[in-house]
Amino acid sequence: MTEEKRSTREKRTSIKNSVGRLILIALVLLLEFFWLYTSLLRLDAKYPIVMTVVNILAILLALDINEKEVNISLKAPTLFILLAMPIMGVIFFLITGIGSNLTKVRKRFDHIDAELSPFLMQDQTIMDEVRANSPKATAQFEYLTRYSGYPLRKNTKVKFYDEAIDSLNSQLEDLRKAEDYIFMEYHAIEDAEAFSGIFEILKSKAEQGVEVRILYDDIGSFIFISKSFDKKMKAAGIKCRAFNPMMPIYNLFINNRDHRKLTIIDGKVGYTGGFNLANEYFNITSPYGYWKDTGVRVEGEGVDNMTAMFLEMWNSVKNKHDDNDLARFFHGSSCNIEAEGYVLPYADKPIDNEPVGENVYMNIINSAEKYIWFTTPYLIITDDMKRIMRLAAMRGVDVRIIVPGIPDKKTTYHITKSYFQELVSVGVRIYTYTPGFCHAKQCVSDDIVATCGTINLDYRSLYHHFEDGVIMYDVDAVGDIKNDFERTFLKCEEVTEKYKIRRKGYIRIIRSILRLAAPLF
């Protein structure tokens, strides 16, 4: 089969899968919405006061939402629906508010987090070292230790991979060396070529007595695998769980997916980055041109943070967790590694109302003096993030953003483009990755600090998903990430000049509507 025919087939298959997934979720939502809508109308026919009650309730809900300490970009669409279309707004609240099971979910997370906290204590001598050398870095790390719950680490090596396949090959090598346990947590797993090599190693290790666990997100993976995947893993001696299984009734928590990508081996080596365990991430298939992704390998004390992230999610799946001896999984300090600089693997979860991922990025932007560069597959940001990017550019910081040249979701790409003019008008430089889809999530600033992980510059990552990242300060990997940016710029088209004039007409109106709705989904 020619490359052109294969690419066409891949794209059609990808579109078919995406449309099928969209239709399934849309039908569930429409059915639930229709049932509530018709129920209210029937009540109103019998009791005309019902609509008066609905209108009053809509106003009270709007007042309550306006009082909450939530970014205005997140408030605006809900307030608009409640006030412009009260009956639809109240139904939306019933589906996503009262009907949600967040209280129960929070209790499960709080319980396991309390048991993990002894393994996440901050060594104050490390913080004192940073405080003596860099007040700006200290502010970032103080924020993270307080609000993410993960400590700053020393004696941690970080190796950066500028291609997903290189990170995968390194993982395979480390997986073969596993002696105690293997933890893998991914948003999407495809039971195909890319995963087959991993599976054979996992199966072999399980036969040798190594404890192997796989956690995948149910919605993230359901177009790639069926329920037979769980049976296949169990037959191979691998423990397997799906995070937040999709239920027929929609509620707020079903919108909160596990977007993390983690591999932890014996508590001594950990991997994270932008890629899932599916063929397109390694260019085995290429529905969107060349797929660009990155990752990091962490070795030493910092791995304890990543181990805690996995154990938190693994044990949150069930009402009662089955890990009675958590201490046996934490071995980062036993690696006896000496390394320069500071490393803090951190996680973000949407149920604690603290946007850690967004705040880390904003802290780096606010601290930047020379430059701050980002890669993100989607650019759908809050007014706060947009404002500080603009302010950084206005004070002379070199602010650059790389986005895909070939989008995987055209609607999302329209929203991404809607931000270009507002940013470039004050000096932010925008680049599109011409070979295809740039899925990497990373930033670098002033040759001293960098992040790499799973957190996109969009509402889903910043407010709705469970995410993870690694922030590095004064380590060699920071230079490697900067070098990757410089090489990637050469493969990009700078589109800054094209977007200095604001678009007019129906495209601008459509993009404005899409931007208004974006925070909800």
C-alpha positions as CSV (number, residue, x, y, z in Angstrom):
1,M,0.0,0.0,0.0
2,T,1.4,3.4,-0.9
3,E,2.1,6.0,1.8
4,E,-0.6,8.3,0.4
5,K,-3.3,5.6,0.5
6,R,-2.2,4.4,4.0
7,S,-2.4,8.0,5.3
8,T,-5.8,8.5,3.8
9,R,-7.1,5.3,5.4
10,E,-5.6,6.3,8.7
11,K,-7.3,9.6,8.6
12,R,-10.6,8.2,7.7
13,T,-10.3,5.6,10.5
14,S,-9.4,8.4,12.9
15,I,-12.3,10.5,11.9
16,K,-14.7,7.6,12.1
17,N,-13.5,6.8,15.6
18,S,-13.7,10.4,16.7
19,V,-17.2,10.9,15.2
20,G,-18.4,7.6,16.9
21,R,-17.1,8.7,20.2
22,L,-18.7,12.2,19.8
23,I,-22.1,10.7,18.9
24,L,-22.1,8.3,21.8
25,I,-21.4,11.0,24.4
26,A,-23.7,13.4,22.7
27,L,-26.6,10.9,22.8
28,V,-26.1,10.3,26.5
29,L,-26.2,14.0,27.2
30,L,-29.2,14.7,24.9
31,L,-31.2,11.9,26.4
32,E,-30.7,13.1,29.9
33,F,-31.3,16.7,29.0
34,F,-34.5,15.8,27.0
35,W,-35.9,13.8,30.0
36,L,-35.3,16.7,32.4
37,Y,-36.6,19.3,29.9
38,T,-39.9,17.4,29.2
39,S,-40.4,16.7,32.9
40,L,-40.2,20.4,33.7
41,L,-42.6,21.2,30.9
42,R,-45.1,18.6,32.0
43,L,-45.0,20.0,35.6
44,D,-45.4,23.5,34.2
45,A,-48.6,22.5,32.3
46,K,-50.1,21.3,35.6
47,Y,-48.6,23.9,37.9
48,P,-47.9,27.2,36.1
49,I,-45.9,28.4,39.1
50,V,-43.1,26.0,38.1
51,M,-41.6,28.4,35.6
52,T,-41.6,31.2,38.1
53,V,-39.7,28.9,40.5
54,V,-37.3,28.0,37.7
55,N,-36.6,31.7,36.9
56,I,-36.1,32.5,40.6
57,L,-33.8,29.5,41.0
58,A,-31.8,30.6,37.9
59,I,-31.2,34.0,39.4
60,L,-30.2,32.6,42.8
61,L,-27.8,30.1,41.1
62,A,-26.3,33.0,39.0
63,L,-25.8,35.0,42.2
64,D,-24.2,32.0,43.9
65,I,-21.8,31.3,41.0
66,N,-20.9,35.0,40.8
67,E,-19.8,34.9,44.4
68,K,-17.5,31.9,44.0
69,E,-13.8,32.4,43.7
70,V,-13.6,31.1,40.2
71,N,-11.9,32.6,37.1
72,I,-14.4,34.8,35.3
73,S,-13.7,32.9,32.1
74,L,-15.2,29.8,33.8
75,K,-18.2,31.7,35.3
76,A,-19.2,33.6,32.1
77,P,-20.7,30.7,30.0
78,T,-22.7,29.3,33.0
79,L,-24.0,32.8,33.9
80,F,-25.0,33.4,30.3
81,I,-27.0,30.2,30.1
82,L,-28.7,30.8,33.4
83,L,-29.8,34.3,32.7
84,A,-30.5,34.1,28.9
85,M,-32.1,30.6,29.0
86,P,-33.2,29.9,32.6
87,I,-34.8,26.5,32.0
88,M,-31.8,25.2,30.1
89,G,-29.4,26.8,32.7
90,V,-31.2,25.1,35.6
91,I,-31.1,21.7,33.8
92,F,-27.4,22.2,33.1
93,F,-26.9,22.8,36.8
94,L,-29.0,19.7,37.7
95,I,-26.8,17.6,35.4
96,T,-23.4,19.0,36.4
97,G,-24.0,20.2,40.0
98,I,-26.5,18.6,42.2
99,G,-26.2,15.3,40.3
100,S,-22.5,15.1,40.7
101,N,-20.7,12.8,43.1
102,L,-17.8,15.0,43.9
103,T,-18.2,14.9,47.6
104,K,-17.8,11.1,47.6
105,V,-14.8,11.4,45.2
106,R,-13.1,14.1,47.4
107,K,-13.4,11.9,50.4
108,R,-11.7,9.0,48.7
109,F,-8.8,11.2,47.5
110,D,-8.5,12.9,50.9
111,H,-8.2,9.5,52.6
112,I,-5.5,8.1,50.4
113,D,-3.7,11.5,50.3
114,A,-3.6,11.5,54.1
115,E,-1.9,8.1,54.1
116,L,0.6,9.2,51.4
117,S,1.6,12.5,53.2
118,P,4.3,11.0,55.3
119,F,6.2,10.1,52.2
120,L,5.9,13.7,50.8
121,M,7.4,15.7,53.6
122,Q,9.5,18.7,52.5
123,D,13.2,18.7,53.5
124,Q,13.5,22.3,54.7
125,T,17.3,22.3,54.2
126,I,16.6,22.0,50.4
127,M,14.2,24.9,50.5
128,D,16.6,27.0,52.5
129,E,19.3,26.4,49.8
130,V,17.0,27.7,47.1
131,R,15.9,30.6,49.3
132,A,19.5,31.7,49.7
133,N,20.2,31.6,46.0
134,S,17.0,32.5,44.2
135,P,14.0,34.2,45.8
136,K,12.0,33.8,42.5
137,A,12.5,30.1,42.4
138,T,11.7,29.9,46.1
139,A,8.3,31.5,45.5
140,Q,7.4,29.0,42.9
141,F,8.5,26.0,44.9
142,E,6.9,27.3,48.1
143,Y,3.6,27.6,46.2
144,L,3.9,24.0,44.8
145,T,4.8,22.4,48.1
146,R,1.9,24.1,49.9
147,Y,-0.8,23.7,47.2
148,S,0.1,20.6,45.2
149,G,1.4,18.7,48.2
150,Y,4.6,17.5,46.5
151,P,8.0,18.4,47.9
152,L,11.0,19.9,46.1
153,R,13.8,17.3,45.6
154,K,17.5,17.2,45.2
155,N,19.7,14.3,44.1
156,T,17.5,13.7,41.1
157,K,18.7,13.1,37.6
158,V,16.5,14.2,34.7
159,K,17.0,13.1,31.1
160,F,15.0,14.8,28.4
161,Y,13.8,13.1,25.2
162,D,12.9,15.2,22.2
163,E,11.0,12.4,20.5
164,A,8.5,10.1,22.0
165,I,10.0,7.0,20.4
166,D,13.3,7.6,22.2
167,S,11.5,7.9,25.5
168,L,9.6,4.7,24.7
169,N,12.8,2.8,23.9
170,S,14.4,3.9,27.1
171,Q,11.3,2.8,29.0
172,L,11.5,-0.6,27.4
173,E,15.1,-0.9,28.5
174,D,14.2,0.0,32.1
175,L,11.2,-2.2,32.2
176,R,13.4,-5.2,31.4
177,K,15.4,-4.4,34.6
178,A,12.4,-4.2,36.9
179,E,12.7,-6.3,40.1
180,D,9.9,-5.3,42.4
181,Y,7.1,-3.5,40.7
182,I,6.0,-1.6,37.6
183,F,3.3,1.1,37.6
184,M,1.9,2.5,34.4
185,E,-0.8,5.2,34.2
186,Y,-1.9,6.6,30.9
187,H,-4.8,8.6,29.5
188,A,-5.0,6.4,26.4
189,I,-3.7,2.9,25.7
190,E,-4.1,1.3,22.3
191,D,-3.7,-2.5,22.1
192,A,-1.7,-2.3,19.0
193,E,1.9,-2.3,17.7
194,A,3.3,0.4,20.1
195,F,1.9,-1.4,23.2
196,S,2.7,-4.9,22.1
197,G,6.4,-4.6,22.9
198,I,5.5,-3.2,26.3
199,F,3.0,-6.0,26.9
200,E,5.4,-8.8,26.2
201,I,7.9,-7.3,28.8
202,L,5.1,-6.8,31.4
203,K,3.8,-10.3,30.9
204,S,7.3,-11.7,31.3
205,K,8.0,-9.6,34.4
206,A,4.6,-10.7,36.0
207,E,5.6,-14.3,35.4
208,Q,8.9,-13.6,37.3
209,G,6.9,-12.3,40.3
210,V,7.2,-8.5,39.6
211,E,4.0,-6.7,40.6
212,V,2.6,-5.0,37.5
213,R,-0.2,-2.5,37.5
214,I,-1.8,-0.6,34.6
215,L,-4.3,2.3,35.1
216,Y,-6.0,3.9,32.1
217,D,-8.7,6.5,31.6
218,D,-11.9,4.9,30.5
219,I,-13.0,7.7,28.0
220,G,-9.4,8.3,26.9
221,S,-8.9,4.7,25.9
222,F,-12.3,3.4,24.9
223,I,-11.9,4.1,21.2
224,F,-8.6,2.1,21.3
225,I,-9.5,-0.9,23.5
226,S,-12.5,-3.0,24.6
227,K,-13.3,-4.8,27.9
228,S,-11.3,-7.7,26.6
229,F,-8.2,-5.7,27.3
230,D,-8.8,-6.0,31.0
231,K,-9.2,-9.8,30.7
232,K,-6.1,-10.0,28.6
233,M,-4.1,-8.2,31.3
234,K,-5.5,-10.3,34.1
235,A,-4.7,-13.5,32.2
236,A,-1.1,-12.3,31.9
237,G,-0.9,-11.6,35.7
238,I,-1.2,-7.9,35.3
239,K,-3.5,-5.8,37.6
240,C,-5.6,-3.5,35.5
241,R,-8.0,-0.7,36.4
242,A,-10.0,1.9,34.4
243,F,-10.2,5.3,36.0
244,N,-13.7,6.9,36.3
245,P,-15.6,4.5,34.0
246,M,-18.1,6.3,31.7
247,M,-21.6,6.0,33.1
248,P,-24.9,6.4,31.3
249,I,-25.8,9.4,33.5
250,Y,-23.7,12.5,33.0
251,N,-22.3,14.4,36.0
252,L,-19.5,16.8,36.7
253,F,-17.0,14.1,37.6
254,I,-17.3,12.3,34.2
255,N,-15.9,15.5,32.7
256,N,-12.8,15.1,34.9
257,R,-10.5,12.6,33.2
258,D,-7.1,11.1,34.1
259,H,-4.8,12.8,31.6
260,R,-1.6,11.8,33.4
261,K,1.1,9.7,31.7
262,L,3.4,7.9,34.2
263,T,5.6,4.9,34.2
264,I,7.3,4.1,37.5
265,I,9.8,1.2,37.9
266,D,10.8,-0.1,41.4
267,G,10.3,3.5,42.8
268,K,13.7,4.4,41.4
269,V,13.0,5.5,37.8
270,G,10.0,7.4,36.5
271,Y,8.8,8.6,33.1
272,T,6.3,11.2,32.1
273,G,5.7,13.4,29.0
274,G,3.1,14.2,26.4
275,F,2.6,10.9,24.8
276,N,0.1,8.1,25.4
277,L,0.7,4.4,24.5
278,A,-0.9,4.5,21.1
279,N,0.5,4.1,17.6
280,E,0.0,7.7,16.4
281,Y,2.2,9.1,19.2
282,F,5.2,7.1,17.8
283,N,4.4,7.8,14.1
284,I,3.5,4.2,13.4
285,T,0.4,5.7,12.0
286,S,0.3,9.3,10.8
287,P,-3.2,10.8,10.5
288,Y,-2.0,14.3,11.2
289,G,1.4,14.4,9.6
290,Y,4.5,13.9,11.7
291,W,3.7,13.7,15.4
292,K,6.0,15.6,17.7
293,D,6.1,14.7,21.4
294,T,8.6,14.8,24.2
295,G,9.2,13.3,27.7
296,V,11.5,13.0,30.6
297,R,13.1,10.2,32.6
298,V,13.5,10.9,36.3
299,E,15.8,9.0,38.6
300,G,16.4,9.4,42.3
301,E,14.5,11.1,45.1
302,G,12.0,12.9,42.7
303,V,10.6,9.5,41.7
304,D,8.9,9.3,45.2
305,N,6.6,12.2,44.0
306,M,5.6,10.2,40.9
307,T,5.0,7.0,42.9
308,A,2.6,8.9,45.2
309,M,0.8,10.3,42.1
310,F,0.1,6.8,40.8
311,L,-0.9,5.3,44.2
312,E,-3.3,8.2,44.7
313,M,-5.1,7.5,41.4
314,W,-4.9,3.7,41.7
315,N,-6.5,3.7,45.1
316,S,-9.1,6.4,44.3
317,V,-10.8,4.0,41.8
318,K,-12.2,1.9,44.6
319,N,-14.1,3.0,47.8
320,K,-11.5,1.2,50.0
321,H,-7.9,0.8,48.9
322,D,-6.0,-2.4,49.2
323,D,-2.4,-1.0,49.7
324,N,-1.8,-1.7,53.4
325,D,2.0,-1.1,53.3
326,L,2.6,2.0,51.2
327,A,6.2,2.4,52.5
328,R,7.4,-0.6,50.4
329,F,6.8,1.5,47.2
330,F,9.0,4.5,48.1
331,H,12.7,3.9,47.2
332,G,13.8,7.2,45.6
333,S,16.2,8.2,48.4
334,S,17.9,4.7,48.2
335,C,19.2,5.4,44.7
336,N,22.2,7.3,46.2
337,I,22.3,9.8,43.3
338,E,24.1,13.0,43.5
339,A,22.9,15.6,41.0
340,E,23.0,19.4,40.6
341,G,19.9,21.5,40.7
342,Y,16.4,21.0,41.9
343,V,13.5,19.0,40.6
344,L,9.8,18.9,41.6
345,P,7.5,16.4,40.0
346,Y,4.0,17.7,40.7
347,A,0.3,16.8,40.0
348,D,-2.8,18.8,39.6
349,K,-6.4,17.6,40.3
350,P,-9.6,19.4,39.4
351,I,-11.5,18.4,42.5
352,D,-9.5,20.6,44.9
353,N,-10.4,23.9,43.2
354,E,-6.7,24.9,43.0
355,P,-5.5,25.4,39.4
356,V,-1.9,24.3,40.1
357,G,-1.0,23.6,36.4
358,E,-2.1,27.1,35.3
359,N,-0.5,28.8,38.3
360,V,2.9,27.1,37.7
361,Y,2.9,28.4,34.1
362,M,1.8,31.9,35.2
363,N,4.5,32.0,38.0
364,I,7.2,31.2,35.4
365,I,5.8,33.9,33.0
366,N,5.8,36.5,35.8
367,S,9.4,35.6,36.7
368,A,10.7,35.6,33.2
369,E,13.3,38.3,32.4
370,K,14.6,37.3,29.0
371,Y,12.4,34.7,27.4
372,I,9.6,32.2,28.0
373,W,8.8,29.7,25.3
374,F,5.8,27.2,25.1
375,T,4.7,24.3,23.0
376,T,1.1,23.3,23.3
377,P,-1.3,21.3,21.1
378,Y,-4.2,23.6,22.1
379,L,-4.2,27.2,23.1
380,I,-7.5,28.0,24.9
381,I,-6.6,30.1,27.9
382,T,-8.2,32.2,30.6
383,D,-8.2,36.0,30.6
384,D,-5.7,35.8,33.5
385,M,-3.2,33.7,31.5
386,K,-3.7,35.9,28.4
387,R,-3.1,39.1,30.3
388,I,0.2,38.0,31.9
389,M,1.5,36.7,28.6
390,R,0.7,40.1,27.1
391,L,2.3,41.9,30.0
392,A,5.4,39.8,29.7
393,A,5.8,40.7,26.0
394,M,5.0,44.3,26.7
395,R,7.9,44.5,29.3
396,G,10.3,43.1,26.7
397,V,10.3,39.4,27.4
398,D,10.6,37.1,24.3
399,V,7.3,35.2,24.5
400,R,6.9,32.5,21.9
401,I,4.2,29.8,21.5
402,I,4.4,26.7,19.2
403,V,1.1,25.2,18.1
404,P,0.4,22.4,15.6
405,G,0.5,23.0,11.8
406,I,-2.0,20.2,11.2
407,P,-4.7,20.1,13.8
408,D,-6.3,16.9,15.2
409,K,-9.6,18.7,16.0
410,K,-10.6,21.5,13.6
411,T,-13.1,23.1,16.0
412,T,-10.5,23.3,18.7
413,Y,-8.0,24.7,16.2
414,H,-10.4,27.5,15.4
415,I,-10.6,28.5,19.1
416,T,-6.8,28.3,19.3
417,K,-6.5,30.7,16.3
418,S,-8.9,33.1,17.9
419,Y,-6.3,34.0,20.5
420,F,-3.5,34.8,18.0
421,Q,-4.4,38.4,17.3
422,E,-4.8,39.4,20.9
423,L,-1.4,38.0,21.7
424,V,0.7,39.0,18.7
425,S,-0.7,42.6,18.9
426,V,1.6,43.2,21.8
427,G,4.6,41.2,20.7
428,V,3.9,37.5,21.5
429,R,5.3,35.4,18.6
430,I,3.2,32.5,17.3
431,Y,4.7,29.5,15.4
432,T,2.9,26.6,13.7
433,Y,4.7,23.2,13.4
434,T,4.6,22.6,9.7
435,P,5.5,18.9,9.6
436,G,2.3,18.0,11.4
437,F,0.9,17.8,15.0
438,C,3.1,19.1,17.9
439,H,1.6,17.4,21.0
440,A,4.5,18.3,23.4
441,K,3.6,20.2,26.6
442,Q,6.6,22.1,27.8
443,C,8.1,25.4,28.5
444,V,11.5,26.9,29.1
445,S,12.6,30.3,30.5
446,D,15.8,32.2,31.0
447,D,18.1,29.1,30.7
448,I,17.3,28.2,34.3
449,V,13.8,26.7,34.6
450,A,11.7,24.4,32.4
451,T,8.7,22.1,32.7
452,C,7.7,19.0,30.8
453,G,4.6,16.9,31.4
454,T,1.0,16.4,30.4
455,I,-0.5,19.9,30.9
456,N,-1.8,21.7,27.8
457,L,-2.6,25.4,27.6
458,D,-6.3,24.7,27.5
459,Y,-9.2,24.6,29.9
460,R,-9.4,20.8,29.9
461,S,-5.8,20.5,31.2
462,L,-5.9,23.5,33.4
463,Y,-9.3,23.0,35.0
464,H,-10.9,19.7,34.2
465,H,-8.2,17.0,34.0
466,F,-6.0,15.2,36.5
467,E,-2.5,16.1,35.2
468,D,1.2,15.9,36.1
469,G,4.4,17.7,35.2
470,V,8.0,18.0,36.2
471,I,9.5,21.5,36.9
472,M,13.3,21.6,36.7
473,Y,15.5,24.3,38.1
474,D,19.2,24.7,37.2
475,V,19.6,21.1,35.8
476,D,21.2,20.0,32.5
477,A,17.8,19.0,31.1
478,V,16.8,22.7,31.0
479,G,19.5,23.3,28.3
480,D,18.3,20.2,26.4
481,I,14.8,21.5,26.4
482,K,15.9,24.9,25.1
483,N,17.9,23.2,22.4
484,D,14.8,21.2,21.3
485,F,12.9,24.5,21.0
486,E,15.6,26.0,18.9
487,R,15.5,23.0,16.5
488,T,11.8,23.0,16.4
489,F,11.5,26.7,15.5
490,L,13.4,25.8,12.4
491,K,10.6,23.4,11.4
492,C,7.9,26.0,12.1
493,E,6.3,28.8,10.2
494,E,6.1,32.0,12.2
495,V,2.6,33.3,11.6
496,T,2.8,36.4,13.8
497,E,2.5,38.9,10.9
498,K,-0.6,37.2,9.5
499,Y,-2.6,37.8,12.7
500,K,-1.7,41.4,13.6
501,I,-5.0,42.5,12.0
502,R,-8.2,41.4,13.7
503,R,-10.5,39.2,11.6
504,K,-14.0,40.4,10.7
505,G,-17.2,38.7,9.7
506,Y,-18.8,35.4,10.5
507,I,-15.5,33.6,11.4
508,R,-14.9,36.0,14.2
509,I,-18.5,35.5,15.5
510,I,-18.2,31.7,15.3
511,R,-14.9,31.7,17.2
512,S,-16.3,34.0,19.8
513,I,-19.2,31.6,20.4
514,L,-16.8,28.6,20.6
515,R,-14.6,30.5,23.1
516,L,-17.6,31.2,25.3
517,A,-18.5,27.6,25.5
518,A,-15.0,26.2,25.7
519,P,-14.6,26.4,29.5
520,L,-17.6,24.0,30.1
521,F,-16.2,21.0,28.2
